[in-house]
Amino acid sequence: MLVVGLTGDVGAGKSTVARCWRKQGAFLIDSDEVVRSLWATEQLRDEALRRFGKKAIHPEGGSLDLSVIAEAVFSNEEDYRWVCGLIHPLALDKISEMLKGKTGWIVVELPLLFEAGRPPWIDLVVFVSARAENRIEWTKRRGWANGEISRREKWLLPSSLKEAQSDIVLKNNGSLESFLEKVEKMGRIMKELSMEERRPVSPCEWKRRLKEAIA
């Protein structure tokens, strides 16, 4: 089994990479979906109610209003730290449970991988980066306002630090076609690496082959 942690800059193309690798046969775990499922539990609903009051609850149905929590997280550093301290350990534990019994090539999309702390079950970290101007343009197409990327990144670790701690940095600075070509090359190699009998002897060899694919 090969477990790949997929992370990167906000708006750099992580989801594009994840979709491509899923089409190539990877089993994809989206940590955002895991987090949403956790917020739906009674435990976290009660925690949010104590922290944010009744405004965090939808008036109809009584479920959490995640937009209220998101607004708090992106506006107040204390709320950001509180939410991270609450949700990150639970999300990593749940993903660890999801990996039990799995085989083959698994991609875990973790936008805040380094903020949460790299878990021991990740074999390889791929960091997707892109120029700031490109990320702004791409996220505008999603309807994001000017300054939204900066608002979401202001309490995150510096990209330079996260790139330095990653095994592979996948730069998304050219055309979509050339980017996807690199992503698919990496995907073919990782699919091979996930097959026990064909896996290279050392992680250094994995990294060498993957770096050659995106050179």
Secondary structure as UniProt FT lines:
FT   STRAND          2..8
FT   TURN            10..11
FT   HELIX           14..23
FT   TURN            24..25
FT   STRAND          27..30
FT   HELIX           31..39
FT   HELIX           42..52
FT   HELIX           53..56
FT   TURN            59..61
FT   HELIX           66..75
FT   HELIX           77..99
FT   TURN            100..101
FT   STRAND          105..109
FT   TURN            111..112
FT   HELIX           113..116
FT   TURN            120..121
FT   STRAND          124..129
FT   HELIX           132..141
FT   TURN            142..143
FT   TURN            146..147
FT   HELIX           148..153
FT   TURN            154..155
FT   HELIX           159..165
FT   STRAND          168..171
FT   HELIX           176..193
FT   HELIX           196..198
FT   HELIX           203..214
//
